[in-house]
Amino acid sequence: MYDLSNKKIWVAGHRGMVGSALVRRLQSEACSVVTATRAEVDLKRQDEIEKFVEATRPDAIILAAAKVGGILANDSYPAEFIYDNLIIEANIFEAAHRAGVDRLLFLGSSCIYPKLAPQPISEEALLTGPLEPTNEWYAIAKIAGIKLAEAYRKQYGRDYISAMPTNLYGPGDNFDLNSSHVLPALIRKAHAAKLRKDPHMVVWGTGTPRREFLHVDDCADALVFLLKTYSGSQHVNVGSGTDLEIIELTRLVCRVVGYKGEIIHDLSKPDGTPRKLMSNKKLQDMGWEPHISLEDGVRATYAWFLQSENGAGSAV
Ligand code: GDP
């Protein structure tokens, strides 16, 4: 057990969707949270991170900072996705170790697994086959992060752990159609189509790929659970345990948004990996399970979208 009472936790990446959910979740723990804005600490600069860690002396670090994006962004900016993520991870792990920070939780992603891994994907599937080409740059960087945690544990005895969340969604999500993931994209598209009274809305690809989704507040809860209870070199999957076809997700989003037009497919856009359902058995066996259903989560996210900047005005 890692007792959070009176501990100081640095949430790196606190402005992101996961980081901000973690800050919300940690408010109900007896710990203090430290954060740094981009202007204060450039996570791509080793010296800036070292100075910050030396000055603030956190007891633990949650590494939720990353350059993230959907299928198109990953495919379009491979150098940024591999470089930014590798350098941020390497800098933070090394600064943590040098400053004697003995607890670190690194966040990866379900895309670390081979494209054709047996489903549901267990932790053991890591590095057993080729990756999905549309996001291999990001995946390689995230695999390096898992290996950093393992290596610092092995060589220096540091209690560094890794968690691999599935596709997340919720408040603070990115609704920009060129860089977002599918769920926020569908919310935005269905909302815009409803306002414009469009006869149809466009979904990328065939709609047959299957994806798993987890609300970011459930994810933050699981991460705090792992920080408190888990110590081990193997990463831990964090998922909802169920998946659905993109077309089914589209229908669900349209129902929530109240859009009744036709759904048409843009087959010039990639499908990506055919299925990506993680096994959450390891986490379940430890005693954690999700609480927010997909329908409730989509409703809450649509409500957030409507009152956010993105949702203001015509939102098209
Ligand atoms: P992935 O999980 O890494 O493939 O990333 P995404 O969340 O971006 O895409 C998941 C699936 O949803 C892919 O098969 C996409 O082609 C499909 N999809 C359908 N419509 C959209 C859309 O408007 N935006 C995005 N990003 N994906 C879409």
Boltz pocket constraint, residues with backbone or C-beta under 6 A from the ligand:
constraints:
  - pocket:
      binder: B
      contacts: [[A, 69], [A, 70], [A, 71], [A, 72], [A, 111], [A, 135], [A, 167], [A, 177], [A, 179], [A, 180], [A, 181], [A, 182], [A, 183], [A, 185], [A, 186], [A, 202], [A, 203], [A, 204], [A, 205], [A, 209], [A, 211], [A, 246], [A, 269], [A, 270], [A, 271], [A, 272], [A, 273]]
      max_distance: 6.0
